[in-house]
Amino acid sequence: MTAPAIDPQAPSWERDGVRLEIEGELAVVTLCQPARRNAQSPALWRALVDAGRDLPGSVRVVLLRAEGLSFSAGLDRAMFTPEGIPGEPTFLQLAAADDRELDETIASYQDAFTWWHRADLISIAAVQGHAVGAGFQLALGCDLRVVAEDVRFAMKETSLGLVPDLAGTKPLTDLVGYARALEICATGRWVGAEEATTIGLANLAVPGTELDAAARDLAAALLAAPRGAVIETKALLQGASRRTLDEQRSAERVAQARRLRELAGIGD
């Protein structure tokens, strides 16, 4: 199958494999290169970063979805060739770079995977088919995951002699625990929908035909609560693992004081 021609008039994001649509308080980010199984490249990562930076302040929930049979089959295989992707550093050039340049380059790639955790947003990944390597880590970048029953997660980096370096190791460990995360990453095995929901990797699994609707239903439920309460609750939960019980109790009191004063109209 040949990939469809790219419309030269399409927005730059879409030419790089990303489409952004704003629907009031909901933003929908779509990986839109289904013929290539939404393979990822530095250009796609820059498009994702730009999409996050350009979200209107009114957006409260971001839905990440993908067209086609696969959410994302991982890195564009051209990145593994000596020629690489035109205009991008090859793996050999990255390996030969000095420590600072290499660190900065990888950090720029990671930016595409980390903004989804912003305190003022809740992000949902709707994942179907293959979510491999970079695809797995992009789904992990979101706060919540709704998956189709045909989903297949895998972290294949170790089989290539690499490590997962796109900010996926912490959320994976937070979700499933150290031992399970180590086993998933070190073996590169497949994780299906039933296991994903059982171990806490996914919030919900549905038939593939219901994936978009289920993700949108979850988005609507999140938007039903007042924004300030959701933001405060997210911050409390994000910081809970770093705090002692007494510290968490104190954080709850401080957050509740802000909420009470805002509701009473006497906040700062």
Buried (B, 14 or more C-beta within 10 A) or exposed (E): EEEEEEEEEEEEBBBBBBBBEEEEBBBBBBBBBBEBBBBBBBBBBBBBBBBBEEBEEEBBBBBBBBBBBBBBBBBBEBBEEEEBBEEBBBBEEBEEBEEEEBEEBEEEBBBBBBBBBBEEBBBBBBBBBBBBBBBBBBBBBBBBBBBBBBBBBBBBBEEEEEEBBBBBBEBBBBBBEEEBBBEBBEEBEBBBBEBBBEBEBBBBBBEBEEBBEBBBBBBEEBBEEEEBBBBBBBBBEEEEEEBEEEEBEEBBEEBEEEBEEBEEEEEE
